[in-house]
Amino acid sequence: MLEIDNTEPLDITKKDTANENSSMLKGIVILEALAALQQPATLAQLMQITGMPKASLHRTLAIFEEAGLVAREPGGRTYAPGDRLSSLAMSTLTHDTVSAIRHSILRKLVADLGETCNLAVLKRGELFYLDRVEANWALRLHLPPGTVLPPHCSASGKLLLAFKAPEERAKLLENLPLEKFTHRTITDRDLLESELERIVSTGYAIDNEEYVLGVSCVAVPVRDAMGDVVAAIAVHAATARLPLNQAMEHIPKLKEASARISQTLS
């Protein structure tokens, strides 16, 4: 008697697609873990976080390393975000749609305060201006978006250093050349450490003519959806027009703008 097999044939394509999707998702988890740890991670740490077998994790990391998404630290035992992943993160922050929203927030802040305001991040140990809106004053410091500054002599730079994880902050400070720009620049590492601790406890940072004489600045943190400090928003002006003590009166307005910018990061 002829029997008809009604069982469905094995869908190889569907199975392969499912495996591929699973691998991609696990790859994303690896990148998220490296970004969240804020310090180089060992293979054992990544295995614990991702739940991936050692062989699979090692293969994926090798692919990411070749693509520039992951970089092995000297010695080869730890992994960190690569240049390509860092560029991707920076491009996300400066994406046209969300950057336009952030720019409008800065413009309103400048209109309210009457002084130049900027949004900055730390990139490769330097302060990087993501956006900046100039006030309409003849006497002003011109620092367009894309400008980089040493972090130890700026309000935003010190603030972003202060909120780094302790180990990462220690490494950054250890290798940071504390160049003197004015007689007010902090060039002593112990004094700078004390200043960073003060920033963490107060929630704001100042530049008391530490980069350019006659120019002061006040900065507050911008946090992402996880509560991590990822950027700084600041106001700066000539001290002849806006003394530092008066600039500090703008902290509540800066915090309001920071909260609105944080919403663009969620």
Secondary structure, DSSP 4 states (H G I P E B T S, - for coil): ------SPPP-HHHHHHHHHHHHHHHHHHHHHHHHHH-S-EEHHHHHHHH---HHHHHHHHHHHHHHTSEEEPTTSSEEEE-HHHHHHHHHHHT-HHHHHHHHHHHHHHHHHHSSEEEEEEEETTEEEEEEEE--S-SS-----TT-EE-GGGSHHHHHHHHTS-HHHHHHHHHH-----SSTT----HHHHHHHHHHHHHHS-EEEESSSSTTEEEEEEEEE-TTS-EEEEEEEEEETTTS-HHHHGGGHHHHHHHHHHHHHTT-
